Amino acid sequence: MINAGVVGATGYAGEELINIILRHPQVRLTDVSAKIDKPQSISSIFPKFKGRIDLVCKEPNIKEISSKCDVVFLGLPHTVSMDIVPQLLKAGKKVIDLSADYRLQDTKVYEQFYHAKHKDKANMANAVYGLPELYREKIRGSKLIANPGCYPTVSILALAPLAALEAIDTDSIIIDAKSGVTGAGRKAVESLLFAEIDEDFKAYKVGVHQHTPEIDQELSGLAGKKVNVTFTPHLLPLNRGILATIYVKKAKGRGVKGKAIDLYKKFYKKEPFVRIREEGDFPRLKDVVGTNFCDICIKEDAKNIIIIAAIDNLLKGASGQAVQNFNIMYNFPEQTALL
């Protein structure tokens, strides 16, 4: 039995982590903590856990967490994890970080988009980007997982087969993505109030969203050359889910041999959480919300390919993927607690 802790337990991702861990047959939840006014039972914060867990949630104490846990999930705001990760690793703990603090290989890019100096460059070099479909073997032997962002997860999975086989003009990539409000985290912000988002729809952080360099980094690695996507996120008046519509031009003189959908089916043939839909069977948010699946459908003509992909931003885009990574790290069946 693996003892696990969740730091940042009161956030949306933290709540989902607790929910998944409680049904995992190989994990015992031994510590929950968060920035909190006063200690209180996690079941009083989230009544759905009454009768299932009686742990008290309090301010994080690294020494106490280290004494109780084998692995620690960090559901903390960006720029906070890098203060905690070095201490946990020094104590011999495995860490799965859901923030962006260890996702970007170039700390200068991190500092540009997150407006904070990176304090842990040494561990940045050892972190493994936690997208199982691309880095499963590296994840298996890692002690620090940088869990991908929600928009990058859906975007990279949607484009990976085409980028890896140089089948598209990588300068033509346009990602038009929409997310539910929980993607912004549980915080009191005027623009996220019900009265502000209900019956509305808008683009935000156009051209400057912090997930853009993460998408660029991973697609560049797959393509073997620098990729800069055009990425525009939108806020849906919904709780959860991401749907991305992606437009690309086929590479001149190369393109895809045969149908693109067949390429996707082959690329993801053994992936338990990527479902390739038949041509014309486009995914909806209702198909994936509440699951760890990424559903993908492709439409193509002689010159262009349109990819539509959908995930639950709190599961495959955050906590579900974190547990998927955990299962790989500890050699448990990958779908454990996720189906």
DOFI-238804 format. One record per residue (C-alpha): x, z, y; chain. Coordinates in nm, 2 decimals, padded with zeros to 4 digits. Each point is the difference from the previous one (the first is absolute). Layout:
c1	c3	c2	chain
X	Z	Y	A
...
***
This chain:
c1	c3	c2	chain
00.00	00.00	00.00	A
00.14	-00.10	00.34	A
-00.05	00.23	00.30	A
-00.10	-00.18	00.31	A
-00.04	00.09	00.37	A
-00.18	-00.17	00.28	A
00.12	00.04	00.36	A
-00.25	-00.13	00.25	A
-00.28	00.10	-00.23	A
-00.27	00.00	00.27	A
00.03	-00.37	00.09	A
-00.20	-00.28	-00.16	A
00.29	-00.10	-00.22	A
00.07	00.37	-00.09	A
-00.37	00.04	-00.10	A
00.02	-00.31	-00.22	A
00.33	00.12	-00.15	A
-00.15	00.33	-00.10	A
-00.30	-00.17	-00.15	A
00.21	-00.23	-00.22	A
00.25	00.27	-00.10	A
-00.28	00.23	-00.12	A
-00.11	-00.25	-00.25	A
00.36	-00.09	-00.12	A
00.05	00.14	-00.35	A
00.38	00.04	00.05	A
00.01	00.17	00.35	A
-00.07	00.35	00.12	A
-00.06	00.03	00.38	A
00.20	00.31	00.10	A
00.03	-00.02	00.38	A
-00.20	-00.14	00.29	A
00.11	00.03	00.36	A
-00.07	-00.16	00.34	A
00.03	00.07	00.37	A
-00.29	00.25	00.02	A
-00.12	00.27	00.24	A
-00.03	00.27	-00.27	A
00.03	00.00	-00.39	A
-00.32	-00.08	-00.18	A
-00.09	-00.12	-00.34	A
00.00	-00.37	-00.05	A
-00.35	00.02	-00.15	A
-00.13	00.15	00.33	A
00.15	-00.30	00.19	A
-00.13	-00.25	-00.26	A
-00.30	00.16	-00.18	A
00.00	-00.27	-00.26	A
00.30	00.18	-00.16	A
-00.19	00.33	-00.05	A
00.03	00.10	-00.36	A
00.28	-00.24	-00.06	A
00.29	00.15	00.20	A
00.05	00.33	00.18	A
00.34	-00.06	00.17	A
00.04	00.13	00.36	A
00.11	-00.27	00.25	A
00.25	00.13	00.26	A
00.29	-00.12	00.21	A
00.28	-00.17	-00.20	A
00.27	00.23	-00.13	A
00.28	-00.21	-00.15	A
00.15	00.28	-00.20	A
-00.34	00.10	-00.15	A
-00.09	-00.36	-00.07	A
00.33	-00.06	-00.17	A
-00.04	00.30	-00.22	A
-00.35	-00.11	-00.12	A
00.03	-00.38	-00.02	A
00.18	-00.27	-00.20	A
-00.13	-00.28	00.22	A
-00.14	00.01	00.36	A
-00.24	-00.25	00.16	A
00.04	-00.02	00.37	A
-00.32	-00.11	00.19	A
00.15	00.07	00.34	A
-00.01	-00.19	00.33	A
00.28	-00.25	00.06	A
00.33	00.16	00.14	A
-00.08	00.33	-00.17	A
00.11	-00.06	-00.36	A
00.36	-00.06	00.09	A
00.03	00.37	00.10	A
-00.12	00.11	-00.35	A
00.13	-00.26	-00.24	A
00.37	00.10	00.01	A
-00.09	00.36	-00.08	A
-00.21	-00.09	-00.30	A
00.25	-00.24	-00.14	A
00.28	00.26	00.05	A
-00.22	00.24	-00.21	A
-00.01	-00.26	-00.28	A
-00.36	-00.11	00.05	A
-00.14	-00.35	-00.03	A
-00.19	-00.12	00.31	A
-00.27	-00.26	00.06	A
-00.03	-00.05	00.37	A
-00.32	-00.16	00.14	A
00.13	-00.03	00.35	A
00.21	-00.29	00.14	A
00.32	00.21	00.03	A
00.19	-00.16	-00.29	A
-00.17	-00.34	-00.03	A
00.22	-00.20	00.25	A
00.35	-00.08	-00.10	A
00.12	-00.05	00.36	A
-00.02	00.33	00.19	A
00.01	-00.19	00.33	A
-00.32	-00.18	-00.09	A
-00.15	00.33	-00.10	A
00.09	00.16	00.33	A
-00.14	-00.30	00.19	A
-00.34	00.02	-00.16	A
-00.04	00.37	-00.05	A
00.16	00.11	00.32	A
00.22	00.27	-00.16	A
00.36	00.02	-00.10	A
00.04	00.01	-00.38	A
00.16	00.33	-00.11	A
00.07	-00.08	-00.37	A
00.18	-00.33	-00.03	A
00.18	00.12	-00.31	A
-00.31	00.03	-00.21	A
-00.15	-00.31	00.16	A
00.26	-00.20	-00.20	A
-00.11	00.16	-00.33	A
-00.38	-00.03	00.05	A
-00.18	-00.25	-00.22	A
-00.29	-00.20	00.15	A
-00.29	00.11	-00.22	A
-00.18	-00.33	-00.07	A
-00.02	00.01	-00.38	A
-00.07	-00.37	-00.04	A
00.34	-00.08	00.15	A
00.22	00.30	-00.06	A
-00.12	00.17	-00.32	A
00.34	00.05	-00.15	A
00.16	00.14	00.31	A
-00.30	00.24	00.04	A
00.05	00.12	-00.36	A
00.35	00.15	00.08	A
-00.06	00.11	00.36	A
-00.02	00.34	00.16	A
-00.14	-00.12	00.33	A
-00.29	-00.25	00.03	A
-00.10	-00.15	00.33	A
-00.37	-00.07	-00.07	A
-00.10	-00.32	00.17	A
-00.24	-00.02	00.29	A
-00.36	-00.12	-00.07	A
00.02	-00.33	00.20	A
00.34	-00.09	-00.15	A
-00.12	00.07	-00.35	A
-00.29	-00.25	00.02	A
00.20	-00.25	00.20	A
00.31	00.00	-00.22	A
-00.19	-00.01	-00.33	A
-00.21	-00.29	00.14	A
00.32	-00.20	00.10	A
00.26	00.10	-00.26	A
-00.04	-00.28	-00.25	A
00.01	-00.27	00.27	A
00.30	00.16	00.19	A
00.20	00.06	-00.32	A
-00.03	-00.36	-00.12	A
00.06	-00.15	00.35	A
-00.33	-00.18	-00.03	A
-00.11	00.05	00.37	A
00.12	-00.05	00.35	A
00.09	00.36	00.07	A
-00.01	-00.06	00.38	A
-00.38	-00.08	-00.03	A
-00.12	00.33	-00.14	A
-00.30	00.14	00.19	A
-00.15	00.33	-00.13	A
-00.34	00.09	00.14	A
-00.08	00.35	-00.14	A
-00.28	00.25	00.04	A
00.00	00.37	-00.08	A
-00.24	00.29	-00.02	A
00.05	00.29	00.24	A
00.17	00.24	-00.25	A
00.31	-00.22	00.03	A
00.07	00.17	00.32	A
00.01	00.35	-00.16	A
-00.21	00.31	00.06	A
00.05	00.08	00.36	A
-00.20	00.07	00.31	A
00.05	-00.32	00.21	A
-00.27	-00.13	00.24	A
00.03	-00.36	-00.12	A
-00.08	00.11	-00.35	A
-00.31	00.19	00.07	A
-00.32	-00.12	-00.17	A
-00.16	-00.10	00.33	A
00.30	-00.21	00.09	A
00.03	-00.19	-00.32	A
-00.35	-00.03	-00.13	A
-00.15	-00.35	00.05	A
00.33	-00.12	00.14	A
00.29	-00.21	-00.13	A
00.34	-00.06	00.17	A
00.36	-00.10	-00.05	A
00.26	00.26	00.09	A
00.38	00.02	00.03	A
00.01	-00.38	00.02	A
00.36	-00.12	-00.05	A
00.14	00.35	-00.01	A
-00.14	00.17	-00.30	A
00.25	00.22	-00.18	A
-00.08	-00.15	-00.34	A
00.12	-00.35	00.10	A
00.37	00.07	-00.06	A
-00.08	00.15	-00.34	A
-00.18	-00.32	-00.10	A
00.28	-00.22	00.15	A
00.27	00.21	-00.19	A
-00.16	-00.04	-00.34	A
-00.10	-00.36	00.03	A
00.35	-00.09	00.13	A
00.15	00.16	-00.31	A
-00.23	-00.20	-00.23	A
00.06	-00.33	00.19	A
00.37	00.05	00.04	A
-00.01	-00.08	00.37	A
-00.13	00.16	00.32	A
-00.38	00.01	00.01	A
-00.20	00.09	00.31	A
-00.38	00.01	-00.05	A
-00.27	-00.01	00.26	A
-00.20	00.31	-00.08	A
-00.31	00.12	00.18	A
-00.19	00.31	-00.12	A
-00.37	00.07	00.08	A
-00.20	00.32	-00.02	A
-00.32	-00.01	-00.20	A
-00.28	00.25	00.06	A
00.03	00.12	-00.36	A
00.17	00.29	-00.17	A
00.24	-00.18	-00.23	A
00.12	-00.32	-00.14	A
00.22	-00.29	00.12	A
-00.07	-00.37	-00.02	A
00.27	-00.25	00.09	A
-00.05	-00.37	00.06	A
00.34	-00.17	-00.01	A
00.07	-00.36	00.11	A
00.32	-00.19	-00.11	A
00.12	-00.36	-00.01	A
00.15	-00.14	-00.32	A
00.37	-00.07	00.02	A
00.07	-00.37	00.08	A
00.13	-00.19	-00.30	A
-00.04	00.30	-00.23	A
-00.32	00.20	00.01	A
-00.16	00.13	-00.31	A
00.02	-00.19	-00.33	A
-00.35	00.00	-00.14	A
-00.27	00.24	00.14	A
00.11	00.30	00.20	A
-00.25	00.22	-00.18	A
00.19	-00.07	-00.33	A
00.32	00.11	00.16	A
-00.16	00.33	00.11	A
-00.14	00.06	-00.35	A
00.34	-00.05	-00.15	A
00.18	00.21	00.26	A
-00.24	00.30	-00.04	A
-00.08	-00.05	-00.37	A
00.13	00.34	-00.10	A
-00.10	00.20	00.31	A
-00.27	00.26	-00.08	A
-00.12	00.03	00.36	A
00.00	-00.36	00.13	A
-00.30	-00.21	-00.08	A
00.01	-00.37	00.07	A
-00.35	-00.14	00.06	A
-00.11	-00.34	-00.10	A
00.01	-00.26	00.28	A
-00.29	00.05	00.24	A
-00.07	00.35	-00.13	A
00.11	00.18	00.32	A
00.04	00.38	-00.01	A
-00.21	00.23	00.21	A
00.08	00.36	00.10	A
-00.27	00.13	-00.24	A
00.20	-00.15	-00.29	A
00.30	00.22	00.06	A
-00.09	00.31	00.20	A
00.03	00.31	-00.22	A
00.26	-00.18	-00.22	A
00.37	-00.06	-00.02	A
-00.04	-00.38	-00.04	A
00.11	-00.28	00.23	A
-00.23	-00.30	-00.04	A
00.13	-00.34	00.10	A
-00.16	-00.34	00.02	A
00.16	-00.33	00.11	A
-00.15	-00.31	00.16	A
00.23	-00.31	00.06	A
00.00	-00.36	00.11	A
00.28	-00.26	00.02	A
00.18	00.18	00.29	A
-00.13	00.36	00.03	A
-00.06	00.31	-00.21	A
-00.24	00.27	00.10	A
00.04	00.34	-00.18	A
-00.27	00.27	00.02	A
00.10	00.34	-00.13	A
-00.17	00.34	00.01	A
00.10	00.36	-00.08	A
-00.11	00.36	00.07	A
00.23	00.11	00.27	A
00.00	00.36	-00.12	A
00.07	-00.08	-00.37	A
00.20	-00.32	-00.07	A
00.10	00.02	00.37	A
00.11	00.37	-00.02	A
-00.08	00.28	-00.25	A
-00.09	-00.21	-00.30	A
00.32	-00.20	00.03	A
00.19	00.33	00.04	A
-00.13	00.12	-00.33	A
00.07	-00.34	-00.15	A
00.36	00.05	00.11	A
00.00	00.35	-00.14	A
-00.11	-00.12	-00.34	A
00.28	-00.26	-00.01	A
00.26	00.27	00.11	A
-00.10	00.22	-00.29	A
-00.07	-00.27	-00.26	A
-00.37	00.08	-00.02	A
-00.25	-00.29	-00.07	A
-00.03	-00.17	00.34	A
-00.38	00.02	00.02	A
-00.01	00.38	-00.07	A
-00.25	00.17	00.23	A
-00.06	-00.33	00.18	A
-00.27	-00.16	-00.21	A
***
